[in-house]
Amino acid sequence: MRISTQAKQILLFTFLGVMSRGYCQPDPNQRVAGLPVNYDEAKVGTYTLPDPLTLENGQKVTRKEAWINQRRPEIHRLFETTQFGKTPPKPEDLSFVVFDKGTAVFGGKAIRKQVTIYFTNDTANHKVDVLFYLPTNTQQKVPLLLNVSFNTNNRTVSDTGVKVGFVWPREGKGDKRVPATGNDSGPQRYGIPIEDLVANGIGFATLYYGDIEPDLKKGIELGGIRKHYLTPGQTVPEADEWGAIAAWSWGLSRVMDYLETDDQIDAARVAITGSSRLGKTVLWTGANDQRFKMVLASCSGEGGAALSRRDYGENIKHMTDTSRYYYQFAPNRHSYSDDFDSCPIDAHELIALMAPRYLLLQTGDTDYWSDPKGEFLAAQAAQPVYDLFGIENAFPRMPKAGDTSLAYQPLGYYMHDGGHGMIPSDWYVFIEFMKKFL
C-alpha cells in the first residue's frame, strides 16, 4: 500500500500523541446526567443473550435459507420497532444535481465531484450535499468509502474548491443553521488520507449528517426530514417511528440511490463509515439496507455494537434519559431503560444482520464509556450466523490495542491505542480491510 508524505506525518503525530498522553482507569464513582456509571467488571453480573438462531416460534435455525427468509426478518422488525424506528420508503420526488462534474485536485491525483441530493420537490430544504474524490485515469467503476461526518464537507477536507455548507449550532446555542466558513477541522482533525485511498483504487465520499436531520433535542421541530413526514396534527414520532439515527441512516440510503446511477462508481462495492453515534448509524444502515456491501463502525458503543445487557459504561438509561439522547431512538427504546434484560434484542443481533457481508468494528482500548469488551463479545456472539454461510471468523481472545490479528476477517475487530473515535492510523486499517474484501 502506498502512503503519502502527508499521511506519514499524520501517523507520526498520532504516535507521539499516544505516547505522551498517558492513561488512567475510569472513575468508579462517575455519574452522567445524574446516573451512576458501572466501570467494574465484577458488577456486570450474569446475563443471557437472545439466541439469534431461534425463531419466535421456538424452532432452531440450521440453514442459511431459514435465516434469510424467516429469522432475519424477525430480528430486523424488532430493531425497527423497539430501537431505531420505522422509516418512510424511498421518496417519489428524489432527484440529483451534479454541480461539480469532475475537477482535477491534489496535483491531478484525484477527481473531485459534488452532488446535491434533493429528498423533496422543495429545493430550499431537505437536501444533502455529497463530496466525492475518485481515482484518475480509471476506465472501470471503482469501489467507494462513504463517510457520514459531524461536520460540513468544506470542514472535513482541506480543499478550497468544496462548497461551503451550513452547520447547526450546538445544543442551546441557537436554532438556525449558519455558514460553516473557515477551516477549523480539515485533515488535521479527521486525518482522512484521501490521496492514499484513491491511490489504492478506492473512491471517497463524505456528507454532513446535519443536512439530513439536526442532532438536537428539538431537531424535529427545526425542520429535519422527520418533520416533513409528520402527518397532519402530529408533532412527535409514534412509539415505533424513527429517531434521529434512523433519519441519518435513511439519508445514507438516499445516497445509495444516487450511487446506483453514477457510472463511475460500483454501487455493489460500497462501504460506509461513521464514528460514535454515527457508528450506530452506519451499523443500522448496513442492517437496514443490504445494498451496502461493507460497514466500518467506529466506537459505536451502546445502541451500536456493545452489548446492552453487560451494563458497562454507557447504558440504555444514559442514552434515553430525557436530558440526553432520547430523540436519537424510537420512543419504544425508552421502555427498556430500567430493565435491560427485558429488551427482546441485543447488539450481537444487530451485528448478525450484516451477515454474510463485511463488517469491521473499530474501537479504542481506553474508550471505557463505549465498552470495547462489550463490542468484542457481541461480535463473538454473532459468529453462529456467519457460520451458516460458511464464513469463518476467529474470536479466541480479545486482542490488545494495536493488534490487527482479528481485523482482517469478514467480521473483524480492531482496537487502537487510545480513546473514543477514529485516529488517523485507523484509516489505514480500513484501507487494508477494503482492499481485501471489496
C-alpha positions in Angstrom: 0.0 0.0 0.0 1.4 3.4 -1.0 1.4 6.0 1.8 1.7 9.8 1.1 4.2 12.1 2.9 1.3 13.9 4.5 -0.1 10.6 5.8 3.2 9.6 7.3 3.3 12.9 9.1 -0.2 12.4 10.4 0.7 8.9 11.7 3.9 10.2 13.4 1.9 12.9 15.2 -0.7 10.4 16.2 2.1 8.1 17.6 3.7 10.9 19.5 0.4 12.0 21.0 -0.4 8.4 22.1 3.0 8.0 23.7 2.8 11.3 25.6 -0.7 11.5 27.0 -0.8 8.5 29.3 -3.9 6.7 30.5 -5.8 6.2 33.7 -8.7 3.9 34.7 -12.2 5.4 34.7 -13.6 6.9 38.0 -15.7 4.1 39.5 -17.9 6.8 41.2 -18.6 8.7 38.0 -22.1 9.9 37.3 -23.5 11.0 33.9 -26.8 13.0 33.8 -27.1 12.2 37.5 -27.0 8.4 36.8 -24.2 6.1 38.1 -21.9 4.5 35.6 -20.5 1.0 36.1 -16.8 0.5 35.3 -16.4 -2.6 37.5 -16.3 -5.9 35.6 -17.3 -7.6 38.9 -20.6 -5.7 38.9 -21.5 -6.6 35.3 -23.1 -9.8 36.7 -24.5 -12.6 34.6 -26.8 -12.2 31.7 -28.4 -14.3 28.9 -28.3 -13.1 25.4 -31.2 -13.8 23.0 -30.4 -16.6 20.6 -30.1 -15.2 17.1 -30.8 -18.7 15.7 -34.0 -19.4 17.5 -37.2 -18.4 15.7 -40.0 -16.7 17.7 -41.9 -20.0 17.5 -39.1 -21.7 19.3 -37.7 -23.6 16.3 -33.9 -23.6 15.6 -32.4 -22.1 12.5 -29.9 -24.5 11.0 -29.7 -23.4 7.3 -28.9 -20.0 5.8 -32.2 -20.1 3.8 -34.2 -20.1 7.1 -32.0 -17.2 8.4 -32.6 -15.2 5.2 -36.3 -15.9 4.9 -37.5 -16.3 8.5 -35.2 -15.3 11.3 -33.5 -12.3 9.8 -36.9 -10.5 9.1 -37.9 -11.2 12.7 -34.8 -9.6 14.2 -34.9 -6.7 11.7 -38.5 -6.0 12.7 -37.6 -5.9 16.4 -34.8 -3.5 15.8 -37.0 -1.4 13.6 -39.9 -1.2 16.1 -38.1 -1.2 19.5 -34.8 0.6 18.9 -34.3 2.7 15.8 -37.9 3.2 14.5 -39.6 2.6 11.2 -38.7 4.9 8.2 -40.5 6.0 5.1 -39.7 4.4 1.7 -37.7 6.0 -1.0 -39.4 9.3 -1.8 -41.0 9.6 -5.2 -39.6 13.2 -5.7 -36.0 12.2 -5.1 -33.6 14.0 -7.6 -29.9 14.6 -8.0 -27.9 17.6 -9.4 -24.2 17.1 -10.1 -22.9 20.7 -9.8 -19.2 19.8 -9.9 -18.9 17.3 -12.6 -15.2 16.5 -12.3 -12.3 18.8 -11.2 -8.7 17.6 -11.0 -7.3 18.1 -7.5 -4.3 17.2 -5.4 -2.0 17.7 -8.2 -4.0 15.6 -10.6 -4.1 12.6 -8.2 -7.9 12.7 -7.8 -11.1 13.9 -9.4 -13.5 15.9 -7.3 -17.3 15.7 -7.8 -20.0 17.4 -5.8 -23.7 16.3 -5.9 -26.8 17.6 -4.2 -29.5 15.0 -3.5 -32.9 16.5 -3.1 -35.4 14.5 -1.0 -38.4 16.5 -2.0 -39.6 18.9 -4.8 -38.8 21.7 -2.4 -35.2 22.5 -3.4 -34.8 25.0 -0.5 -34.9 22.3 2.2 -34.5 18.6 2.7 -31.3 18.0 0.7 -27.8 16.8 1.3 -24.5 17.7 -0.4 -22.2 14.8 -1.1 -18.5 15.4 -1.9 -16.6 12.8 -3.9 -12.9 12.1 -4.7 -12.3 9.5 -7.3 -9.1 8.0 -8.8 -8.0 9.5 -12.0 -7.3 7.6 -15.3 -9.5 4.6 -14.5 -11.8 3.0 -17.1 -13.7 0.9 -14.6 -16.2 1.6 -11.9 -14.5 2.0 -8.6 -15.4 0.9 -5.0 -16.3 3.7 -2.7 -15.9 4.5 1.0 -18.9 6.7 2.1 -18.2 8.7 5.3 -21.0 10.3 7.3 -19.4 13.3 9.2 -20.1 15.5 12.1 -19.0 18.4 10.0 -19.7 20.0 6.7 -17.8 18.9 3.6 -15.7 22.0 3.5 -14.6 21.5 7.1 -14.0 17.7 6.7 -11.4 18.0 3.9 -8.7 20.6 3.0 -9.9 21.7 -0.4 -10.9 25.3 -1.1 -13.0 24.2 -4.1 -15.5 22.5 -1.8 -18.9 24.1 -1.4 -19.4 25.9 1.9 -22.1 24.1 3.9 -24.4 25.3 6.7 -24.0 23.9 10.2 -26.3 23.5 13.1 -25.2 25.1 16.3 -24.6 23.1 19.4 -27.4 22.3 21.8 -28.8 25.5 23.4 -26.7 27.8 21.2 -29.4 28.7 18.7 -32.0 27.3 16.2 -30.6 28.5 12.9 -28.0 27.0 10.6 -25.1 29.2 9.9 -22.4 29.1 7.1 -19.5 26.8 8.0 -16.9 29.3 6.9 -13.2 28.8 7.8 -11.5 25.6 8.3 -11.5 24.6 11.9 -11.0 20.9 11.3 -9.8 19.6 8.0 -7.4 16.6 7.7 -5.6 17.7 10.9 -8.7 16.7 12.9 -10.1 13.9 10.8 -6.8 12.5 9.3 -8.6 11.2 6.2 -5.9 10.1 3.8 -7.8 10.8 0.6 -4.8 10.7 -1.6 -3.9 7.2 -0.3 -7.5 6.0 -0.7 -7.6 7.0 -4.4 -4.0 5.7 -5.0 -5.3 2.3 -3.9 -8.2 2.5 -6.3 -10.9 3.4 -3.8 -13.2 6.4 -4.1 -14.1 8.5 -1.1 -17.3 10.4 -0.4 -18.4 12.4 2.6 -21.6 14.2 3.8 -22.7 16.3 6.8 -25.3 14.4 8.9 -27.0 17.7 9.8 -28.1 18.2 6.2 -30.5 15.3 6.9 -31.6 15.8 10.4 -30.4 18.2 13.2 -28.6 16.4 16.1 -30.6 18.4 18.6 -33.3 17.6 21.1 -35.8 19.8 19.3 -34.4 18.8 15.9 -37.8 17.5 14.7 -39.2 21.0 15.3 -36.5 22.8 13.4 -37.2 21.3 10.0 -35.3 18.0 9.6 -36.5 15.2 7.4 -38.6 13.7 10.2 -40.7 16.9 10.4 -41.5 16.6 6.7 -43.0 13.2 7.2 -45.2 14.0 10.2 -48.9 13.6 9.5 -51.3 16.5 9.9 -51.6 17.3 13.6 -48.7 15.1 14.6 -45.8 16.8 16.5 -43.7 13.8 17.6 -43.0 10.4 16.2 -45.2 7.4 17.2 -43.8 4.8 19.6 -42.3 2.7 16.8 -41.3 5.6 14.4 -37.8 6.8 13.6 -35.4 8.7 15.8 -32.6 10.8 14.5 -30.2 7.8 14.0 -32.8 6.2 11.7 -33.2 9.5 9.9 -29.5 9.8 9.2 -29.5 6.2 8.1 -32.4 6.9 5.7 -30.4 9.7 4.2 -27.5 7.3 3.6 -29.9 5.0 1.7 -30.8 8.0 -0.5 -27.1 8.5 -1.3 -27.0 4.8 -2.3 -30.0 5.6 -4.6 -27.8 8.2 -6.3 -24.7 5.9 -6.4 -26.7 3.3 -8.4 -27.0 6.0 -11.2 -23.3 7.0 -11.2 -21.4 5.3 -14.0 -18.0 6.0 -12.3 -18.9 4.1 -9.0 -19.6 0.5 -8.4 -22.7 0.6 -6.3 -22.2 -3.1 -5.4 -18.9 -2.3 -3.7 -19.8 0.5 -1.3 -18.5 0.7 2.3 -19.9 3.1 4.9 -18.2 4.5 7.9 -19.0 6.8 10.9 -18.0 7.2 14.5 -19.8 7.3 17.8 -23.5 8.0 17.2 -22.6 7.9 13.5 -21.1 4.4 14.2 -24.5 3.4 15.4 -25.9 5.0 12.3 -23.8 3.0 9.8 -24.5 -0.2 11.7 -28.2 0.3 11.3 -27.8 1.4 7.7 -25.9 -1.8 6.9 -28.6 -3.9 8.7 -31.5 -2.0 7.2 -30.2 -1.6 3.6 -28.5 -4.7 2.2 -27.2 -2.8 -0.8 -24.3 -1.7 1.3 -21.5 -4.3 1.0 -19.4 -3.3 4.0 -19.6 -1.3 7.3 -16.7 0.2 9.2 -18.2 1.1 12.5 -16.1 3.2 14.9 -16.7 3.2 18.6 -20.5 2.7 18.2 -20.9 1.6 21.9 -24.4 1.5 23.5 -27.1 1.3 20.9 -24.5 0.1 18.4 -22.1 -2.9 18.7 -21.8 -3.0 22.5 -23.9 -5.5 24.5 -26.6 -3.6 26.5 -27.1 -6.5 29.0 -23.5 -6.1 30.1 -24.3 -2.7 31.7 -20.7 -1.5 31.5 -20.1 2.2 30.6 -23.0 3.9 28.9 -26.3 2.0 29.1 -29.8 2.4 27.7 -30.9 4.6 30.6 -28.0 7.0 30.0 -29.0 7.3 26.3 -32.7 7.6 26.7 -32.9 9.7 29.8 -34.9 12.8 28.7 -32.0 15.1 29.3 -29.7 13.4 26.8 -30.2 11.4 23.6 -33.8 10.2 23.7 -34.5 11.8 20.3 -32.0 9.5 18.6 -34.1 6.4 19.0 -37.7 5.3 18.6 -39.7 6.2 21.7 -40.2 2.5 22.3 -36.5 2.2 23.2 -37.1 4.2 26.5 -39.3 1.4 27.9 -36.2 -0.7 28.5 -34.2 1.8 30.4 -34.9 0.3 33.8 -34.7 -3.4 32.8 -32.1 -4.0 30.1 -32.8 -7.8 30.1 -36.4 -7.1 29.1 -35.4 -5.9 25.7 -36.0 -8.7 23.1 -32.8 -7.8 21.2 -29.2 -7.0 21.8 -26.2 -5.8 19.9 -24.9 -9.2 18.7 -28.1 -9.5 16.6 -27.6 -6.1 15.1 -24.2 -7.3 14.0 -25.7 -10.6 12.8 -28.0 -8.6 10.4 -24.9 -7.8 8.4 -24.1 -11.5 7.6 -22.8 -12.6 5.2 -21.5 -9.1 4.3 -18.3 -7.5 5.7 -18.2 -5.6 9.0 -15.2 -4.2 10.9 -15.7 -3.0 14.5 -13.1 -0.4 15.4 -12.8 0.8 19.0 -10.3 2.1 21.5 -8.8 0.4 24.5 -9.4 3.4 26.8 -12.9 4.1 25.4 -14.5 2.6 28.6 -17.7 4.6 28.0 -18.3 2.7 24.8 -17.3 -0.7 26.3 -14.8 -2.2 23.8 -15.1 -5.5 25.5 -18.8 -5.5 25.0 -18.3 -5.0 21.3 -15.9 -7.9 21.2 -18.3 -10.2 23.0 -21.1 -9.1 20.7 -19.1 -10.0 17.6 -18.3 -13.3 19.2 -22.0 -14.0 19.9 -22.9 -13.1 16.3 -20.5 -15.6 14.7 -23.0 -18.5 14.7 -24.9 -16.6 12.0 -21.8 -16.2 9.9 -21.2 -19.9 10.4 -24.5 -20.6 8.5 -22.8 -19.1 5.4 -19.6 -21.0 5.9 -17.7 -17.8 6.8 -15.1 -18.4 9.5 -14.1 -15.7 11.9 -11.9 -16.3 14.9 -12.6 -14.7 18.4 -10.2 -16.8 20.6 -9.5 -13.8 22.9 -9.9 -10.1 23.0 -6.8 -8.6 21.3 -4.6 -5.9 22.8 -4.5 -2.4 21.4 -2.9 -2.2 18.0 -3.2 -5.9 17.4 -4.6 -6.5 13.9 -4.9 -10.3 14.2 -8.7 -10.1 14.2 -9.0 -7.0 11.9 -8.8 -8.7 8.5 -11.5 -11.3 8.7 -15.1 -10.8 7.2 -16.4 -10.0 10.7 -13.4 -8.1 12.0 -12.5 -6.4 15.3 -9.7 -3.8 15.8 -8.9 -1.7 18.9 -6.5 1.2 18.6 -4.3 2.5 21.4 -6.5 5.4 22.7 -9.9 6.6 23.3 -13.2 7.5 21.6 -13.5 7.9 17.9 -11.1 7.4 15.0 -7.4 8.3 15.0 -5.5 8.8 11.7 -3.9 5.4 11.8 -7.3 3.7 11.8 -7.9 4.7 8.2 -5.0 2.5 7.1 -6.6 -0.5 8.8 -9.8 0.5 6.9 -7.9 0.7 3.6 -6.4 -2.8 4.0 -9.9 -4.2 5.0 -11.4 -2.7 1.9 -8.7 -3.9 -0.4 -9.1 -7.4 0.9 -12.9 -7.6 0.7 -14.0 -5.1 -1.9 
